[in-house]
Amino acid sequence: MSLPSLLAPQEPQLRSQLPASLYAKLWISPTEAILKTVMQHLNTLQHLLSHYLPYEVVAHPPEPGQPKWQWQTRTLMFTDLAGFTSLTQTCAQQGTTGAQLLADLLNSYFSKAIDVINTSGGDLLEFTGDAMLVEFNDSTNQRSMAKAIRAALRLQRMMGEFATVQTPAGEQALAMRIGLHNGQFLKADVGTPMRMMRILLGKTVRQAKQTEHLGIIGRVCITTESAALVADAFRFEAHQPGYLLVCDDFEAETLGSFDITLRQQRNKRSLLALNRTESEINHEINRLLTKNLPLSSYIASPILKLLVENAREHSIPPGFSQAAVLFVNLLGLPDAADHVTSSTEECQLMTTLSHLFSQINSLVEAKDGFLQQWTYHLYSDILIYFGIPGAHMDDAIRAATVAGEILQLVAQIPPLQIANITFQITCQIGLDWGTVIEGEIGHPFGRRNYNALGQPVNRAAHVMSQAHTNQILMTEAVQQEVLHEQSLLRTELPFQYQQIKQINIKGSDHPITVFGMQPLSPPSKQ
């Protein structure tokens, strides 16, 4: 019982790329039929992985574990879905039926939005809950800006289909807020061969997010400097100082002329010729592994396992789960990116960022959590979950423990010297506990992601924003769950906490109590 000689060197990689049952069959009896099944599975997995990642990562994947970065000037679009919080609360009361209803509605929304983005020449970089970050590129800044504005106006017109949503509790409405900004930012790929991450840094990213935040529901908000790029092609209305609103006074047929690009060819699945010799099949398996492994490194281990095990079904079903949500805002690193003056300083910044991200991810994975992504929810944040996709009896304790370990880790990072400015690396951390809908969200035949949505995500982000420098804040929901888990497990906690204050949070009828938390043990040497 052994693998064919051509595949034997790839055995360690096959462990993570094959479903457990198929791996066992391949090891026990590597017949031609089994080899064909392996080849078909890896081809399907490649197709699924390409839908989980931005186009640039799929088209030009970096070497896993080798940091890579580049300054780019592009137009960024941030979107946010208004009305989603109340819709989630309504569906959560319906159990499994509500989860499926919410997933169907979200997938309908994202499918239509992604179709508009794709045919408008955009590249969807990230899902954060119900929000999206999209990039537009063209031969000139004027062309990329115009392309982004047309896409944004099409998205707002599309939202008319969701103005009235039927739910078990009656009609509800969804609407969109969109912000656009053009500028230069640093695009970086950091991490280890086990886990890579695509990150955007710089004031352009923060400005684009702020533009969405200051926008109006149902409208497209744009910075004045970005509007100046296309002043002859679009009409604008005054908004707040530094911001304008785009006027949609186009005829339907004019705005309907999509900016179709060739990149959409990535969604077409390659066809496999099954009438191959065994040697040809082995070579194709090796080729697919070589293609899949760099893409797999961008997917958190628990999610990659779900993708591998569910590849035949082409989807991960939704459900409501109890989870701990952890937001970490790293201060200093994003600001330093705007001040680099040499390649040496860039390398210093990227090395620090890659090492810090890798160590944070290792702390999370050691406790069976998963680091979802680097987000731009409020700041430049890291979003982490415990309890999904697999639950433990002590997920709240695990989350709080890791929060303390991250705090200790960040405290040991030496200051960065960039352009004769000292940047101290610090953090803010927020935790919440509650019910989230988790599963695959996005386009059923295109760009999508495993995601968790719900009020705990918003609360954790807001609580994080209330924390002082190098402070951990957790909600009363986390504190109560920690007490419950501690009573069940009869264990000592590696941290201590005390009530700090009450804060008001969007979506909550009453102020919520937050607790300050500190790890008990001194920081270990990293």
LINLINPE-V338287 format. One record per backbone hydrogen bond with DSSP energy under -1.0 kcal/mol. CO is the residue of the C=O (numbers start at 1). NH is the residue of the N-H. If there is no record, write none. Layout:
# LINLINPE-V338287
co=CO nh=NH
co=CO nh=NH
This chain:
# LINLINPE-V338287
co=4 nh=7
co=4 nh=8
co=7 nh=10
co=8 nh=11
co=10 nh=14
co=11 nh=15
co=14 nh=18
co=19 nh=23
co=20 nh=24
co=21 nh=25
co=22 nh=26
co=23 nh=27
co=24 nh=28
co=25 nh=29
co=29 nh=31
co=31 nh=35
co=32 nh=36
co=33 nh=37
co=34 nh=38
co=35 nh=39
co=36 nh=40
co=37 nh=41
co=38 nh=42
co=39 nh=43
co=40 nh=44
co=41 nh=45
co=42 nh=46
co=43 nh=47
co=44 nh=48
co=45 nh=49
co=46 nh=50
co=49 nh=52
co=51 nh=448
co=54 nh=58
co=55 nh=59
co=56 nh=60
co=63 nh=66
co=68 nh=189
co=70 nh=187
co=72 nh=185
co=74 nh=183
co=75 nh=136
co=76 nh=181
co=77 nh=134
co=78 nh=179
co=79 nh=132
co=80 nh=177
co=82 nh=175
co=83 nh=87
co=84 nh=88
co=85 nh=89
co=86 nh=90
co=87 nh=91
co=88 nh=92
co=91 nh=94
co=92 nh=95
co=95 nh=99
co=96 nh=100
co=97 nh=101
co=98 nh=102
co=99 nh=103
co=100 nh=104
co=101 nh=105
co=102 nh=106
co=103 nh=107
co=104 nh=108
co=105 nh=109
co=106 nh=110
co=107 nh=111
co=108 nh=112
co=109 nh=113
co=110 nh=114
co=111 nh=115
co=112 nh=116
co=113 nh=117
co=114 nh=118
co=115 nh=119
co=116 nh=120
co=117 nh=122
co=118 nh=121
co=123 nh=135
co=126 nh=133
co=128 nh=131
co=131 nh=128
co=132 nh=79
co=133 nh=125
co=133 nh=126
co=134 nh=77
co=135 nh=123
co=136 nh=75
co=140 nh=144
co=141 nh=145
co=142 nh=146
co=143 nh=147
co=144 nh=148
co=145 nh=149
co=146 nh=150
co=147 nh=151
co=148 nh=152
co=149 nh=153
co=150 nh=154
co=151 nh=155
co=152 nh=156
co=153 nh=157
co=154 nh=158
co=155 nh=159
co=157 nh=160
co=158 nh=161
co=159 nh=162
co=160 nh=163
co=162 nh=174
co=165 nh=172
co=167 nh=170
co=170 nh=167
co=172 nh=165
co=175 nh=82
co=176 nh=218
co=177 nh=80
co=178 nh=221
co=179 nh=78
co=180 nh=223
co=181 nh=76
co=183 nh=74
co=185 nh=72
co=186 nh=201
co=187 nh=70
co=188 nh=199
co=189 nh=68
co=190 nh=197
co=195 nh=192
co=197 nh=190
co=199 nh=188
co=201 nh=186
co=202 nh=206
co=203 nh=207
co=204 nh=208
co=205 nh=209
co=206 nh=210
co=207 nh=211
co=208 nh=212
co=209 nh=213
co=210 nh=214
co=212 nh=215
co=216 nh=219
co=219 nh=178
co=220 nh=246
co=221 nh=180
co=222 nh=244
co=223 nh=227
co=224 nh=228
co=226 nh=229
co=227 nh=230
co=230 nh=233
co=230 nh=234
co=235 nh=247
co=237 nh=245
co=240 nh=243
co=242 nh=224
co=243 nh=239
co=244 nh=222
co=245 nh=237
co=247 nh=249
co=251 nh=255
co=252 nh=256
co=254 nh=257
co=256 nh=258
co=258 nh=260
co=262 nh=265
co=263 nh=266
co=264 nh=267
co=265 nh=268
co=274 nh=276
co=277 nh=281
co=278 nh=282
co=279 nh=283
co=280 nh=284
co=281 nh=285
co=282 nh=286
co=283 nh=287
co=284 nh=288
co=285 nh=289
co=286 nh=290
co=287 nh=291
co=288 nh=292
co=289 nh=293
co=292 nh=296
co=293 nh=297
co=295 nh=298
co=296 nh=299
co=297 nh=196
co=300 nh=304
co=301 nh=305
co=302 nh=306
co=303 nh=307
co=304 nh=308
co=305 nh=309
co=306 nh=310
co=310 nh=314
co=316 nh=440
co=319 nh=438
co=321 nh=436
co=323 nh=434
co=324 nh=386
co=325 nh=432
co=326 nh=384
co=327 nh=430
co=328 nh=382
co=329 nh=428
co=331 nh=426
co=332 nh=336
co=333 nh=337
co=335 nh=338
co=336 nh=339
co=342 nh=346
co=343 nh=347
co=344 nh=348
co=345 nh=349
co=346 nh=350
co=347 nh=351
co=348 nh=352
co=349 nh=353
co=350 nh=354
co=351 nh=355
co=352 nh=356
co=353 nh=357
co=354 nh=358
co=355 nh=359
co=356 nh=360
co=357 nh=361
co=358 nh=362
co=359 nh=363
co=360 nh=364
co=361 nh=365
co=362 nh=366
co=364 nh=369
co=365 nh=368
co=370 nh=385
co=373 nh=383
co=375 nh=381
co=380 nh=330
co=381 nh=375
co=382 nh=328
co=383 nh=372
co=384 nh=326
co=385 nh=370
co=386 nh=324
co=394 nh=398
co=395 nh=399
co=396 nh=400
co=397 nh=401
co=398 nh=402
co=399 nh=403
co=400 nh=404
co=401 nh=405
co=402 nh=406
co=403 nh=407
co=404 nh=408
co=405 nh=409
co=406 nh=410
co=407 nh=411
co=409 nh=412
co=410 nh=413
co=416 nh=423
co=418 nh=421
co=421 nh=418
co=423 nh=416
co=426 nh=331
co=427 nh=470
co=428 nh=329
co=429 nh=473
co=430 nh=327
co=431 nh=475
co=432 nh=325
co=434 nh=323
co=436 nh=321
co=437 nh=453
co=438 nh=319
co=439 nh=451
co=441 nh=449
co=443 nh=446
co=447 nh=443
co=449 nh=441
co=451 nh=439
co=453 nh=437
co=454 nh=457
co=454 nh=458
co=455 nh=459
co=456 nh=460
co=457 nh=461
co=458 nh=462
co=459 nh=463
co=460 nh=464
co=461 nh=465
co=464 nh=467
co=468 nh=471
co=471 nh=429
co=472 nh=517
co=473 nh=431
co=474 nh=515
co=475 nh=479
co=476 nh=480
co=477 nh=481
co=478 nh=482
co=479 nh=483
co=480 nh=484
co=481 nh=485
co=482 nh=486
co=483 nh=487
co=484 nh=488
co=485 nh=489
co=486 nh=490
co=494 nh=520
co=496 nh=518
co=498 nh=516
co=501 nh=514
co=503 nh=512
co=505 nh=508
co=512 nh=503
co=513 nh=476
co=514 nh=500
co=514 nh=501
co=515 nh=474
co=516 nh=498
co=518 nh=496
